[in-house]
Amino acid sequence: MVFHALDLGLSYKRATGTKLVEGNVMVHDAARALFRAPFACASHDGNDVFNYGNQAALELWEMEWDAFVGMSSKKSADEADEATQAERRALLDRAASDGVIMNYSGVRVSSRGAKFRIEDATVWTMKDGDGNKTGQAVRFDRVVRLQPDGSDGEVRVVNDEGHWVTRVDEPTGEALAVDAAKIEELSAAVDAKAAEVRALKDAGLTNADDDVKAAVKVLLDLKSQLSALTENA
């Protein structure tokens, strides 16, 4: 597996001009680094039979190494879907012709029938020292799970440990601005209601009086809203 990991890295560098695995990876660590990389990587040989799948690829297709390696790559997509199979074949032919395809998106299916759309993938052709095609490979770190009706479901990405997780979007600048304004508004409301409670007590009322009870209830509700918002900010 070490030599194949090195072949994947060298062929990717030749095709794209960038490293497959970031950082300075020693030769003896190449296989481990690629297998646990924060992206899915798979390759097939010249007969379109898978000969490699790293941890993220195996998780995505819901297969063990021994089942994945040796499987025809056409089975990575719905075999009954002629359009998807035709698109997959066209992709591989184009990658063979151009050497590399960037930003690829296509629908695939796991061994358990779960469909997902690969996004922003790089597909490249592997060659030997004489320039002869020896196989093809793919690298990606984002998929969209598809619902039974074909609509988009959750977005999944690969984390630093090489496992798929649901993506949590970071709040936009506009959302942050709205939250800041809401926090300021609630803070002012809390201060105002607290001042109202103090005024009622200064007037001689106690916690047993209905007016104080009502004001305290509103105050506590405002404080709860403010606490929840600041915790999520």
Residue, then its C-alpha position, 0 to 999 in steps of 0.5 A: m500500500v505504501f508504493h500505491a500511496l506514493d504513486l497517488g501522491l506523485s500522479y496528483k502532483r503531476a496532474t494538479g501541481t499541488k500535494l495530495v496530502e499537505g505537510n511534510v510526510m515521510v515516505h514510510d508514513a505516506a500510506r498512513a497519512l493518506f488513509r487517514a487524510p481529511f478527504a476521500c480518495a479512491s482509485h481504480d486500475g486500467n480495468d476500472v477495478f478499485n485498487y484503493g480506498n482510504q478511510a473516508a472513501l470506505e466510510l462513504w460507500e459503507m464497505e470494508w477494504d476487502a469488499f471495496v478493493g476488487m469491486s468494479s468502479k461502475k458499482s460506485a454509482d447506481e448500475a440501474d441508472e443509465a444516465t448516471q452510468a453514462e455520465r460517469r463513463a464520460l467523466l473517466d474518458r474525459a479525465a483520460s484525455d485531459g489528464v485531470i478534471m477539477n470541480y467535478s460533481g456527480v451522484r454515487v450510491s453506497s453499498r446500502g443504497a444511500k445516494f449522495r452527490i460528490e461535490d468539488a472533486t478532482v479526478w485524475t489519470m495515473k500513468d507509469g514512467d513511460g506515460n501509459k495509463t495505469g488507472q484513475a483516482v479521485r479526491f474530494d471532501r464534501v458530499v450532499r446526501l440525497q433524500p428518497d425523492g432526489s432532493d438535497g439532504e444534509v451536507r457532509v464533510v471530512n474532519d481532520e481525523g478522516h471521518w464524515v461529519t455533518r457540516v455546521d455553517e458558520p454564521t454570516g456577517e449579516a447574521l452576526a450583526v443581527d445577533a449583536a443588535k438583538i443582544e443590545e436590545l435585550s440588554a436594554a430591556v433587562d435594565a429597564k425592567a429591573a429598574e421598574v421592579r426597583a421602582l415598585k419596591d421603592a414605592g412600598l410594594t413587595n414580592a407578594d404584590d401582583d404588580v411586582k410579580a408580573a414585572v419580575k416574571v417579565l424580567l426573568d423571561l427577558k434574562s432567559q432570552l438574553s442568556a440563550l442568545t449570548e451563549n450561541a453568539 
